[in-house]
Amino acid sequence: MSGVIEPYKSVAVLGAGAWGTALAQVAAMADRNVVLWALEPEVAAGVNGTHENPLYLPDIKLDRRLRATNAIEEAAQADLILAAPPAQHMRSVLRSLKPHVKAGAPLVLCSKGVERGSLALMTDVLAEELPSLAPAVLSGPGFAKDVARGLPTATTIASPDEALLQRIVETIGLPTFRPYFADDLIGAEIGGAIKNVIAIACGIAEGRKLGDGARAALITRGFAEMMRLGAALGAKPETISGLCGLGDLVLTCASLTSRNTSLGAALGAGRKLSEIMGERRTVAEGAESAPAVMALAERHEVEMPICAAVDDIIAGRTSVDEAIAALLSRPFKAENE
């Protein structure tokens, strides 16, 4: 990609969780006019008053150019919109946006998950709710606190529209926030959704003290599950082998900083799901998406034993020890099967 590209002058981020706040920080650091839409009044007050997000990204100073609002109609006026609510709330947020947004406005989907019930990817949700908007997907390895602090991060931005990709990257790309291009929306999405489920499995292995070899096996075999379902949905293997698939999987599964991995670790240590979730304000997307991922796998007749085990544990259909025993007793087979 070459030539002089005019960046979007104003950016809105929908969703003031940790990831949405970090992306708003990136846009502010890129010297854009940024507004962060927050559901909670105390979050908007904190961002505008003390330049911190007290609920979701505490102890990190935010750029003074970053402004928050509770009015989604104000955010809708931006030239570029980044949508980062929890995946299960994406549809309701887009419906709230619908009366105010400009037709044809570009919208970047930044949430990772599959909608329960409909089994829709976020691009499907956008196409159903706001079909006139130009879609793109941002996905890849990065923890919100690191991104907000300006630590080096690489990500994938996907769109079939090359000109749109160029403008988005020119708008939010930084030396420390490096977007790579892709034209495969499905591949960019499905990797992020599945890696959260696999991360719970890796956390369980950590909590059960099964060793580093177990985590390596779960990452590798989990990646095989990701590739199989991605292929069934029409994703390109090279997309899933990149930052938004393999890269995101490795980062998330290797660190207890991940909400999904830490949830799994707590389950592996013997704690109850209700107890763990009751202590958290943030969402572990893998727990929310696991049933939908498995329903998609069943629809397309794709075998995903690790994701199935996580889904069974989350749903209370099996215990951690029973799920581990079932995985370890599976028949021996060729690695490429």
VMD Tcl script that draws the C-alpha trace (Angstrom):
set ca {
  {0.00 0.00 0.00}
  {1.40 3.37 -0.95}
  {0.49 6.98 -1.65}
  {-0.63 9.83 0.56}
  {-3.66 8.84 2.60}
  {-5.78 11.35 4.47}
  {-6.55 10.06 7.98}
  {-9.95 10.35 9.59}
  {-9.95 13.46 11.76}
  {-12.32 12.26 14.47}
  {-12.65 8.85 16.12}
  {-15.29 7.47 18.46}
  {-14.86 4.33 20.53}
  {-18.04 2.59 21.68}
  {-17.51 0.78 24.96}
  {-15.34 2.05 27.80}
  {-14.13 -1.28 29.11}
  {-10.40 -1.89 29.32}
  {-9.97 -2.63 25.61}
  {-12.15 0.21 24.39}
  {-10.34 2.65 26.66}
  {-6.96 1.42 25.42}
  {-8.02 1.88 21.79}
  {-9.26 5.39 22.56}
  {-5.87 6.08 24.12}
  {-4.17 4.88 20.92}
  {-6.29 7.22 18.80}
  {-5.52 10.14 21.12}
  {-1.80 9.35 20.97}
  {-2.16 9.44 17.17}
  {-3.36 13.04 17.63}
  {-6.97 12.42 16.61}
  {-10.07 14.07 18.03}
  {-11.33 11.18 20.19}
  {-14.52 10.58 22.12}
  {-15.07 7.46 24.24}
  {-18.68 6.40 24.77}
  {-19.21 4.97 28.24}
  {-22.35 3.40 29.63}
  {-21.48 4.27 33.24}
  {-21.57 7.97 34.25}
  {-18.73 7.42 36.73}
  {-16.44 6.19 33.94}
  {-17.11 9.28 31.82}
  {-16.59 11.49 34.87}
  {-13.29 9.79 35.68}
  {-11.95 10.04 32.13}
  {-12.90 13.71 31.87}
  {-11.92 14.65 35.42}
  {-8.86 12.71 36.55}
  {-7.95 11.24 33.13}
  {-8.37 7.68 34.37}
  {-10.92 4.92 33.87}
  {-11.56 4.04 37.52}
  {-13.65 0.91 36.87}
  {-11.95 -0.87 33.99}
  {-8.42 0.48 33.55}
  {-7.36 1.97 36.89}
  {-3.92 3.41 37.65}
  {-3.19 4.26 34.02}
  {-3.10 7.93 33.09}
  {-5.00 8.67 29.92}
  {-4.15 11.23 27.29}
  {-5.71 14.62 28.08}
  {-6.99 14.82 24.51}
  {-9.24 11.83 25.22}
  {-12.79 12.84 26.13}
  {-15.66 10.62 27.32}
  {-19.42 10.90 26.92}
  {-22.53 9.02 27.98}
  {-24.38 10.20 24.85}
  {-24.06 7.72 22.01}
  {-25.53 10.27 19.60}
  {-22.43 12.40 20.19}
  {-20.12 9.48 19.43}
  {-22.09 8.71 16.27}
  {-20.92 11.94 14.65}
  {-17.27 10.82 14.43}
  {-15.65 10.11 11.06}
  {-14.45 6.66 12.21}
  {-16.16 4.44 14.80}
  {-14.47 1.63 16.74}
  {-16.98 -0.70 18.41}
  {-15.59 -2.44 21.50}
  {-18.45 -3.51 23.78}
  {-18.56 -7.11 25.07}
  {-19.48 -9.36 22.16}
  {-22.80 -10.39 23.69}
  {-23.81 -6.71 23.89}
  {-22.66 -5.70 20.40}
  {-26.16 -5.96 18.91}
  {-27.80 -3.76 21.53}
  {-25.06 -1.12 21.19}
  {-25.41 -1.06 17.40}
  {-29.17 -0.69 17.77}
  {-28.63 2.31 20.03}
  {-26.23 3.75 17.46}
  {-28.54 3.18 14.50}
  {-30.77 6.31 14.72}
  {-27.74 8.61 14.90}
  {-25.00 7.22 12.68}
  {-24.21 8.56 9.22}
  {-24.96 6.18 6.33}
  {-21.81 4.64 4.93}
  {-19.70 5.52 7.96}
  {-16.79 3.14 8.55}
  {-17.09 0.96 11.66}
  {-14.30 -1.23 13.02}
  {-15.41 -4.23 15.09}
  {-13.00 -4.70 17.99}
  {-14.83 -7.33 20.10}
  {-13.96 -11.02 20.07}
  {-16.74 -13.55 20.33}
  {-19.70 -15.37 18.81}
  {-23.22 -14.24 19.67}
  {-25.11 -16.80 21.68}
  {-28.41 -17.95 20.20}
  {-27.88 -16.59 16.70}
  {-24.29 -17.97 16.41}
  {-23.46 -14.76 14.56}
  {-19.99 -13.35 14.23}
  {-19.73 -9.63 14.93}
  {-19.62 -8.87 11.20}
  {-22.93 -10.73 10.85}
  {-24.43 -8.68 13.66}
  {-23.30 -5.45 11.99}
  {-24.66 -6.56 8.61}
  {-28.05 -7.30 10.20}
  {-28.31 -4.14 12.31}
  {-26.49 -1.51 10.21}
  {-26.03 -2.90 6.70}
  {-25.14 0.52 5.23}
  {-21.95 0.84 7.29}
  {-18.53 -0.13 5.91}
  {-17.18 -3.00 8.07}
  {-13.67 -3.73 9.26}
  {-12.28 -5.97 12.01}
  {-9.44 -5.24 14.43}
  {-8.04 -8.28 16.21}
  {-4.71 -9.49 17.50}
  {-2.47 -10.05 20.50}
  {-2.47 -7.22 23.01}
  {-3.43 -6.59 26.62}
  {-5.31 -3.38 27.25}
  {-3.00 -2.12 29.96}
  {0.07 -2.59 27.75}
  {-1.57 -0.89 24.77}
  {-2.73 2.02 26.93}
  {0.80 2.47 28.28}
  {2.21 2.64 24.76}
  {4.09 -0.65 24.87}
  {4.80 -2.21 21.45}
  {1.81 -4.10 20.04}
  {1.02 -5.54 16.60}
  {-2.49 -6.28 15.41}
  {-4.50 -7.21 12.32}
  {-7.01 -4.92 10.65}
  {-9.16 -6.72 8.10}
  {-11.41 -5.38 5.38}
  {-12.03 -6.29 1.73}
  {-11.87 -2.54 0.97}
  {-8.19 -1.62 0.54}
  {-8.83 2.14 0.58}
  {-10.73 1.82 3.86}
  {-7.88 -0.20 5.35}
  {-5.39 2.46 4.37}
  {-7.38 5.25 6.03}
  {-7.98 3.29 9.24}
  {-4.31 2.41 9.57}
  {-3.26 5.98 8.82}
  {-5.68 7.16 11.51}
  {-4.70 4.92 14.44}
  {-1.37 3.38 13.46}
  {1.61 4.27 15.66}
  {5.22 3.05 15.93}
  {4.07 1.22 19.07}
  {0.67 0.14 17.68}
  {1.39 -1.57 14.40}
  {-1.57 -2.73 12.27}
  {-1.02 -5.34 9.58}
  {-3.46 -5.63 6.69}
  {-5.80 -8.49 5.80}
  {-8.83 -8.83 3.53}
  {-10.34 -11.80 5.41}
  {-13.05 -10.66 7.84}
  {-14.04 -14.18 8.91}
  {-10.46 -15.25 9.61}
  {-9.80 -12.12 11.64}
  {-12.90 -12.76 13.74}
  {-12.93 -16.49 14.34}
  {-9.39 -16.65 15.70}
  {-10.16 -14.14 18.43}
  {-13.37 -15.91 19.42}
  {-11.85 -19.39 19.71}
  {-8.60 -18.38 21.41}
  {-10.57 -17.12 24.41}
  {-12.07 -20.58 24.90}
  {-8.69 -22.30 24.53}
  {-7.22 -19.81 27.02}
  {-9.66 -21.04 29.67}
  {-8.39 -24.57 29.06}
  {-4.78 -23.40 29.45}
  {-5.72 -21.61 32.66}
  {-7.31 -24.79 34.01}
  {-4.07 -26.67 33.29}
  {-2.19 -23.94 35.17}
  {-4.56 -24.09 38.12}
  {-4.29 -27.88 38.24}
  {-0.48 -27.62 37.99}
  {-0.33 -29.90 34.95}
  {2.94 -28.38 33.75}
  {4.22 -26.37 30.80}
  {4.00 -29.36 28.47}
  {0.25 -29.52 28.99}
  {-0.10 -25.84 28.12}
  {2.01 -26.30 24.97}
  {-0.16 -29.24 23.92}
  {-3.36 -27.27 24.55}
  {-2.11 -24.30 22.53}
  {-1.03 -26.50 19.62}
  {-4.09 -28.71 19.54}
  {-6.31 -25.70 20.22}
  {-4.80 -24.01 17.20}
  {-5.72 -27.09 15.16}
  {-9.33 -26.69 16.36}
  {-9.23 -23.02 15.36}
  {-7.97 -23.92 11.89}
  {-10.64 -26.59 11.39}
  {-13.56 -24.37 12.30}
  {-12.08 -21.43 10.42}
  {-11.81 -23.55 7.28}
  {-15.42 -24.68 7.66}
  {-16.54 -21.04 7.86}
  {-14.49 -19.96 4.84}
  {-11.56 -18.29 6.60}
  {-8.14 -18.19 4.98}
  {-5.54 -20.35 6.78}
  {-2.90 -17.64 6.41}
  {-5.11 -15.22 8.37}
  {-5.56 -17.63 11.25}
  {-1.84 -18.40 11.19}
  {-1.13 -14.71 11.72}
  {-1.50 -12.19 14.52}
  {-5.26 -12.43 14.92}
  {-5.20 -16.23 15.28}
  {-1.97 -17.89 16.34}
  {-0.44 -14.68 17.72}
  {-3.45 -13.90 19.88}
  {-3.70 -17.52 21.01}
  {-0.08 -17.63 22.18}
  {-0.28 -14.36 24.10}
  {-3.58 -15.10 25.78}
  {-2.70 -18.65 26.79}
  {0.72 -17.74 28.14}
  {-0.24 -15.11 30.70}
  {-2.51 -14.86 33.71}
  {-3.01 -11.22 32.71}
  {-5.65 -12.63 30.37}
  {-9.11 -12.60 31.91}
  {-9.86 -15.94 30.26}
  {-6.66 -17.65 31.39}
  {-7.05 -16.35 34.94}
  {-10.66 -17.56 34.98}
  {-9.46 -21.01 33.94}
  {-6.72 -20.96 36.57}
  {-9.27 -20.24 39.27}
  {-11.48 -23.08 37.99}
  {-8.46 -25.39 37.90}
  {-7.66 -24.47 41.48}
  {-11.09 -25.73 42.50}
  {-13.12 -22.53 42.74}
  {-16.73 -22.33 41.54}
  {-17.60 -20.34 38.43}
  {-20.32 -18.34 40.18}
  {-17.90 -17.33 42.91}
  {-15.22 -16.26 40.42}
  {-17.60 -14.26 38.25}
  {-19.17 -12.62 41.28}
  {-15.83 -11.01 42.09}
  {-15.28 -9.62 38.59}
  {-16.49 -6.50 36.87}
  {-14.87 -7.41 33.55}
  {-16.11 -10.02 31.08}
  {-14.27 -13.24 30.22}
  {-15.41 -13.55 26.61}
  {-14.42 -17.23 26.39}
  {-17.01 -18.22 28.99}
  {-19.68 -16.28 27.11}
  {-18.71 -17.56 23.66}
  {-17.98 -21.22 24.44}
  {-21.58 -22.44 23.91}
  {-21.85 -20.54 20.62}
  {-18.47 -21.78 19.40}
  {-19.52 -25.35 20.09}
  {-22.90 -24.86 18.42}
  {-21.08 -23.57 15.34}
  {-18.77 -26.59 15.45}
  {-21.73 -28.96 15.62}
  {-23.50 -27.15 12.78}
  {-20.43 -27.58 10.55}
  {-19.52 -31.06 11.89}
  {-16.13 -29.92 13.17}
  {-14.51 -31.82 16.02}
  {-13.27 -29.48 18.79}
  {-12.65 -31.58 21.92}
  {-10.81 -28.89 23.91}
  {-13.49 -26.27 23.32}
  {-16.14 -28.90 24.08}
  {-14.48 -29.70 27.41}
  {-14.41 -26.00 28.36}
  {-18.04 -25.59 27.36}
  {-19.03 -28.59 29.49}
  {-17.13 -27.23 32.50}
  {-18.62 -23.74 32.15}
  {-22.13 -25.19 31.81}
  {-21.64 -27.45 34.82}
  {-22.16 -30.63 32.83}
  {-18.81 -32.06 33.93}
  {-16.14 -31.44 36.51}
  {-12.61 -30.23 35.78}
  {-11.14 -33.63 36.66}
  {-13.68 -35.49 34.52}
  {-12.95 -33.21 31.54}
  {-9.19 -33.70 31.92}
  {-9.60 -37.47 32.16}
  {-11.80 -37.51 29.05}
  {-9.25 -35.53 27.02}
  {-6.35 -37.72 28.15}
  {-8.22 -40.91 27.30}
  {-9.01 -39.95 23.71}
  {-7.77 -42.43 21.06}
  {-4.29 -41.95 19.65}
  {-4.32 -40.59 16.10}
  {-2.25 -38.89 13.43}
  {-1.41 -35.29 14.29}
  {-3.03 -33.86 11.17}
  {-6.41 -35.47 11.90}
}
mol new
graphics top color blue
foreach p $ca { graphics top sphere $p radius 0.5 }
foreach p [lrange $ca 0 end-1] q [lrange $ca 1 end] { graphics top cylinder $p $q radius 0.2 }
display resetview
